[in-house]
Amino acid sequence: MRTAIVHPVSSSAIEAVADAVSRGMIDPVLIGPVEKIRDAAKKAGVDIGEWSLVDTEHSHAAAAQAVRLAADRDVEAVMKGSLHSDELLGAILQSNSGLRTARRVSHAYLMSIGSYPKPFIITDAAVNITPDLMAKADIVQNAVDLWHVLFSDSAVPKVAALAAVETINPRMIATLDAASLCKMADRGQITDCLIDGPLAFDNAVSADAAREKGIVSDVAGDADILLVPDIEAGNMLAKQLTFLGGAEAAGIVLGARVPIMLTSRADSERTRLLSCAIAILMVEARRAGQLK
């Protein structure tokens, strides 16, 4: 896929692009101060002579230019280089960016860990700080749509709306939101999934824990998608699973007209490539008319 690389002025950013290019995954368009990009490539020992370059003055201008290219369909995906995520997302979220959809933009981690029998998604751990009910509905739908792209032959995904407890407590907004999301799914406001909540993390992923607490649910103990109450809970959960639990992870930003890869300097090469692979599957689904 033709991919805008935004402000890749560090050797690690260039190396990440080179990894994806060497596997035939992306056709890169490097956007940023050209001399700084060339210096970074030289330090990384990467020949960028055949790659497209677009010169901009600074990172804000690079983000704006990447958005324009994506809106004009000159690129099919966007990858973060050496700039803050807020800079890139700020350009994408502008009302006139051409990349907004009716949905809230959100982030999803696809994860795999040996102690759980199948891959699962954690959302949102990187974009929405304290989403309200309607934002959570979009976050769920974005993750559900991604699940169907990744696992088109599987049954509808099971969504666990997480909270600290599995009962309704008016003083805990997450429990009220979880219950409302279940009813929204019943009324067709959220589609193509089975959702239950509130569920505490243990009974969302452990059938034994759910049975011990007397929870009767098709989702409990078998969740495919974990909806977290806020960015802090999601970020800590995802990073704990990765850095202490040895989980593999791939991240993608959803809800825009193109997939967005928010790569991090702390990400492994495999994480970067897996994130790129998810973006490719989304691009293919959009080409086939499966995604808007």
Beta strands, then each sheet from edge to edge (+ up, - down):
strand 1: 2-6
strand 2: 27-32
strand 3: 52-55
strand 4: 77-80
strand 5: 106-112
strand 6: 120-123
strand 7: 158-162
strand 8: 194-199
strand 9: 225-227
strand 10: 248-254
strand 11: 260-261
sheet 1: 3+ 2+ 1+ 4+ 11+
sheet 2: 8+ 7+ 9+ 6+ 5- 10+
end
